[in-house]
Amino acid sequence: MITIRNETPEDYKALLRLTYDAFLTLDYPGRRRMDEHYLLHLLRSSPSVIRELTFVAERDGEVVGHILYTHSAISRPDGGETATLTFGPLSVLPQYQRSGIGAALVRHSMDRARELGHGAVLITGVTDYYPKLGFRRAREFGLTLEDGTAPDAFMAYELTDGYLGADGGVARFLAPEYELAETDDAGYAAFHERFRAEFGVE
Ligand SMILES: CC(C)(COP(=O)(O)OP(=O)(O)OC[C@H]1O[C@@H](n2cnc3c(N)ncnc32)[C@H](O)[C@@H]1OP(=O)(O)O)[C@@H](O)C(=O)NCCC(=O)NCCS
């Protein structure tokens, strides 16, 4: 039986390991390195994270899945701005993948986000997965990334029908940690060295 609850500070160590193990199963063209556990570390006490929207899935007391949200926004052609949410990393332990836990975490957290008054979720993620949960290609809403592209991996979900409107715009992922995790080579190396020693992994 799976239960979903908010994350607590005591979950940190289990979530670091969970994130590392989950993302070992992900590969895509151009993947530079596996740094999602470093991202989780950077986000640990960051004001970027919306604490009411961090959730863990438990199975018989074991943490088996995790999702967290940060703020994002759309810069509109008329100079206006629309507030949105972004989630990630989203992780499910390899041995429990494809048993509905990821979908349960996404649905549960998006229901809560809607209750809290949020209007839409923008993500870049696994292209074949999120459409199963109702996400659409962001370009269908006229949205692009900051570099002007709108790849399949860039997807959107309206928590409130019509929230994204028809004006389009440029998505901005406001948490600096997403880019930092990918670019801060020295920080990553130092962190991963400590992580390897603590968890005994490669
Ligand atoms: C991607 C991930 C979060 C999905 O969670 P999950 O619990 O394994 O997936 P679910 O059981 O909720 O899957 C729901 C549906 O999506 C499908 N699905 C699951 N993973 C998929 C994938 N990587 N690609 C395409 N479809 C996928 C399932 O088969 C299922 O389809 P169905 O409803 O037709 O049976 C999880 O596999 C994971 O942690 N992967 C490694 C890390 C990762 O890639 N995170 C997301 C980065 S954006």
The ligand as an ORCA input file, in Angstrom:
! r2SCAN-3c Opt
* xyz 0 1
  C       9.876      8.497    -14.780
  C       9.338      7.987    -13.437
  C       9.216      9.144    -12.472
  C       7.951      7.402    -13.713
  O       7.390      6.934    -12.524
  P       6.807      5.443    -12.456
  O       6.210      5.259    -11.120
  O       7.875      4.509    -12.874
  O       5.727      5.478    -13.615
  P       4.150      5.116    -13.499
  O       4.023      3.735    -13.002
  O       3.463      6.206    -12.785
  O       3.773      5.169    -15.051
  C       2.557      5.661    -15.540
  C       2.483      5.339    -17.013
  O       3.640      5.861    -17.700
  C       4.413      4.793    -18.272
  N       5.829      5.108    -18.072
  C       6.551      5.022    -16.944
  N       7.812      5.438    -17.140
  C       7.897      5.800    -18.440
  C       8.938      6.287    -19.266
  N      10.174      6.508    -18.775
  N       8.669      6.524    -20.563
  C       7.433      6.333    -21.067
  N       6.384      5.860    -20.339
  C       6.616      5.594    -19.054
  C       3.987      3.556    -17.528
  O       4.199      2.412    -18.289
  C       2.528      3.842    -17.294
  O       1.810      3.657    -18.501
  P       0.344      3.025    -18.530
  O      -0.499      3.931    -17.686
  O      -0.011      3.053    -19.981
  O       0.491      1.675    -17.940
  C      10.221      6.880    -12.814
  O      10.289      5.786    -13.694
  C      11.641      7.333    -12.481
  O      11.930      7.708    -11.350
  N      12.539      7.256    -13.487
  C      13.927      7.671    -13.331
  C      14.058      9.140    -13.039
  C      13.302      9.982    -14.037
  O      13.376      9.749    -15.245
  N      12.563     10.988    -13.529
  C      11.801     11.892    -14.354
  C      12.696     12.842    -15.055
  S      11.775     14.053    -15.960
*
